[in-house]
Amino acid sequence: MLAATLDELRTVAVAAEDASGYFPAMYARVTDRIRRAAADGRFDDGDKMMRFARAFADLYLRPRRGEVAPPGCWEAAWSVSGDRRLLIVQHLLLGMNAHINHDLPLVVVQLADEHDGIDPLRVDFDAVNAVLSETMPDVLGDLGRVSRWVNLAAAIGGGSAFNFSLRAARTQAWRTAQRQHRLGAEERRRDTVALDELVRVLAYLITKPAWPARWLVPIGRLLEDDDAPRVTKSLLGPLA
């Protein structure tokens, strides 16, 4: 059920000639793991999780196809995809920021409206965290081939910190979805606009980190591969 979505994510990644290919490359790997986890019966409702994954990916893919106008948070991510001063991980974080902090609450509310409320989604929503925790070490390992400072960061606990931050972001996304699900249509629209503005601010902070991180970015950049298609291929891992 997710094969077409997975293929499209991979195609978008490979077609990119700049850093806009990094996030869909990583996202393709996560989607592949979700697909396999569903096939292995690791979700309470595998069919619903597959529909969830497709709808979630569409919130990224439809703006990429030009079918809908991109939210401001995605525009913020894509507008700097040609900025070679940013670290590879900054480009990845920009995509994750938009997709988790903005798109994820929206798709939870969408699925809750279409089915039997928000609470039944929680078990499998949380089950995804385990799949992500299993996927990220492989992704970080491949990232380390093109960003040599990542291996050092992982060795001193960066991988664990990353997983913790990812879980925290998903927990906040769930709380946002709970809040929006209680709102009427017009209140939801206003809340979504405000959410987009907030996530766009977070995107700015990712590109303009505070000191001393801002000072370390150009040093880390010297330890990274500067060939965007090659970075994308490494992030695709076995899907390349």
TORLOLUM-194069 format. One line per field, with one value per residue (C-alpha): residue in one letter; x, y, z. Coordinates in Angstrom, 3 decimals. Layout:
<sites>
r	(a,...)
x	(X,...)
y	(Y,...)
z	(Z,...)
</sites>
This chain:
<sites>
r	(m,l,a,a,t,l,d,e,l,r,t,v,a,v,a,a,e,d,a,s,g,y,f,p,a,m,y,a,r,v,t,d,r,i,r,r,a,a,a,d,g,r,f,d,d,g,d,k,m,m,r,f,a,r,a,f,a,d,l,y,l,r,p,r,r,g,e,v,a,p,p,g,c,w,e,a,a,w,s,v,s,g,d,r,r,l,l,i,v,q,h,l,l,l,g,m,n,a,h,i,n,h,d,l,p,l,v,v,v,q,l,a,d,e,h,d,g,i,d,p,l,r,v,d,f,d,a,v,n,a,v,l,s,e,t,m,p,d,v,l,g,d,l,g,r,v,s,r,w,v,n,l,a,a,a,i,g,g,g,s,a,f,n,f,s,l,r,a,a,r,t,q,a,w,r,t,a,q,r,q,h,r,l,g,a,e,e,r,r,r,d,t,v,a,l,d,e,l,v,r,v,l,a,y,l,i,t,k,p,a,w,p,a,r,w,l,v,p,i,g,r,l,l,e,d,d,d,a,p,r,v,t,k,s,l,l,g,p,l,a)
x	(0.000,2.927,4.973,3.910,4.537,7.951,8.836,7.759,9.810,12.844,12.240,11.935,15.175,17.169,15.889,17.082,20.367,20.613,19.916,16.168,16.875,18.175,14.880,12.931,15.878,15.691,11.896,11.892,13.875,11.518,8.513,10.092,10.557,6.927,5.789,7.798,6.660,3.027,3.627,5.164,2.067,3.755,0.820,-2.553,-4.245,-1.775,-4.177,-5.022,-1.337,-0.657,-3.419,-1.979,1.504,0.181,-1.841,1.109,3.472,0.962,1.248,4.866,4.453,1.468,3.289,6.353,4.184,2.787,-0.769,-1.180,0.656,3.348,2.904,5.329,7.331,8.029,8.862,11.365,12.997,13.089,14.226,17.637,18.124,20.844,22.667,25.926,26.876,24.336,25.224,23.611,21.899,20.452,18.775,17.409,16.149,14.354,12.389,11.711,10.621,7.995,6.805,6.614,5.705,3.297,2.149,1.878,-0.810,-2.822,-2.828,-3.768,-6.785,-7.656,-7.642,-9.486,-12.270,-12.520,-12.664,-13.683,-11.947,-8.409,-7.876,-7.834,-4.907,-2.649,-1.410,-0.019,1.134,3.346,4.387,5.985,8.468,10.002,10.322,11.995,14.428,15.418,15.794,17.805,21.072,21.265,20.478,23.043,25.608,25.127,25.059,28.435,29.939,29.301,29.417,32.414,31.645,28.395,30.312,32.013,28.705,27.097,29.976,29.390,25.635,24.346,22.294,20.443,19.839,18.483,16.040,14.913,14.316,12.387,10.131,9.604,8.619,6.142,4.672,4.142,2.595,0.095,-0.827,-1.336,-3.582,-5.621,-6.127,-7.108,-9.472,-11.603,-11.928,-14.535,-13.636,-12.864,-10.906,-8.889,-8.084,-6.790,-4.877,-3.233,-2.140,-0.635,1.044,2.617,3.967,5.473,7.109,8.472,10.145,11.660,13.011,14.735,16.306,17.609,19.353,20.572,21.591,22.800,26.407,28.512,26.698,26.749,30.551,30.840,28.694,31.384,33.909,31.553,30.842,34.522,34.104,31.185,30.824,29.839,28.281,24.511,23.495,26.185,24.888,21.353,22.515,24.226,21.088,19.014,21.205,19.890,17.215,19.811)
y	(0.000,2.341,1.257,4.179,6.693,5.214,5.326,8.956,10.005,8.291,9.891,13.366,12.816,11.546,14.304,17.070,18.735,20.558,19.944,19.646,15.973,15.230,15.137,12.988,10.570,10.103,10.115,7.333,5.136,5.843,5.102,1.817,0.834,1.748,-0.368,-3.360,-2.903,-2.911,-6.056,-7.695,-6.945,-4.462,-2.044,-2.491,-1.607,-2.038,-0.942,2.280,2.964,2.554,5.059,7.360,7.105,7.848,10.854,12.120,11.860,13.662,16.758,16.894,15.556,17.607,20.948,19.395,18.404,21.927,20.742,23.091,26.157,25.187,26.322,28.990,26.484,24.403,27.522,28.386,24.972,24.938,28.558,27.697,24.356,25.918,27.477,25.551,27.235,25.153,21.792,18.698,18.110,21.647,20.867,17.628,19.437,21.999,19.208,17.434,20.685,21.338,17.749,16.889,20.205,21.340,18.418,15.698,17.362,18.128,14.547,13.222,15.529,14.608,10.881,11.398,13.222,10.510,7.630,7.216,10.050,10.809,8.452,5.180,6.552,6.930,3.340,3.136,6.758,5.801,2.530,4.571,5.914,2.444,2.127,5.539,4.590,1.497,3.454,6.449,4.617,3.356,6.824,8.470,5.865,6.721,10.423,9.960,8.911,12.362,14.396,13.248,15.262,13.289,10.166,12.111,13.601,10.148,8.735,11.260,10.713,12.706,9.788,9.376,13.118,13.071,10.250,12.075,15.287,13.376,11.794,15.162,16.750,13.956,14.267,17.983,17.260,14.927,17.630,20.103,17.598,17.075,20.824,21.268,18.301,20.065,23.216,24.204,24.670,28.401,28.085,25.247,27.365,30.211,27.792,26.202,29.632,30.397,26.981,27.601,30.943,29.336,26.529,29.073,30.872,27.561,27.137,30.509,29.453,26.267,28.301,30.945,29.047,30.904,31.072,28.973,26.662,29.385,29.535,25.753,25.449,26.581,24.276,21.321,22.248,21.747,18.117,17.458,16.319,19.262,17.181,17.308,14.343,12.208,13.195,12.299,8.908,8.212,9.202,6.844,3.979,0.649,2.474,4.265)
z	(0.000,0.584,-2.423,-4.636,-1.848,-1.169,-4.868,-5.150,-2.111,-3.578,-6.982,-5.434,-3.536,-6.508,-8.800,-6.492,-7.318,-4.010,-0.333,-0.943,-1.660,1.835,3.736,1.224,1.145,4.903,4.788,2.194,4.576,7.456,5.232,4.172,7.823,8.601,5.645,6.855,10.462,9.324,7.266,10.349,12.424,14.760,14.742,16.379,13.069,10.240,7.495,9.306,9.892,6.176,5.389,8.036,6.500,3.000,4.157,6.165,3.209,1.000,3.182,2.026,-1.512,-2.666,-2.244,-3.907,-6.874,-7.043,-6.339,-3.371,-2.136,0.372,3.969,5.116,7.151,4.024,2.036,4.764,4.393,0.590,0.232,1.718,-0.036,-2.169,0.790,0.983,4.260,6.191,7.657,6.191,9.520,9.441,6.126,7.609,10.695,8.550,6.887,10.151,11.771,9.092,8.804,12.508,14.126,11.396,9.227,11.863,14.014,10.877,9.650,13.095,13.151,9.557,10.328,13.609,11.765,9.121,11.594,15.221,17.026,18.095,21.031,19.008,16.987,20.022,20.369,16.847,16.944,19.882,18.231,15.447,18.011,18.352,14.571,14.397,17.163,15.176,11.928,13.101,13.945,10.362,8.975,11.254,10.233,6.564,7.394,9.072,5.731,4.289,7.505,9.495,12.626,13.070,14.113,16.899,18.031,18.063,20.095,22.888,23.051,20.111,18.812,22.100,22.285,18.741,19.540,22.689,20.717,18.061,20.664,22.359,19.026,18.296,21.800,21.253,17.853,19.533,22.059,19.230,17.459,20.621,20.931,17.282,17.327,19.934,17.804,15.253,11.590,11.729,14.978,13.434,10.406,12.591,14.788,11.733,10.476,13.879,13.962,10.555,11.744,14.847,12.887,10.413,13.343,14.435,10.894,11.176,14.476,12.840,10.145,12.605,15.758,18.824,19.870,20.258,17.807,15.147,15.425,15.108,11.957,9.453,11.130,10.869,7.258,6.440,7.501,5.144,1.560,-0.643,-3.420,-2.802,-5.014,-3.364,0.086,-0.982,-2.232,1.086,3.027,0.871,2.070,0.751,-1.276,-3.426)
</sites>
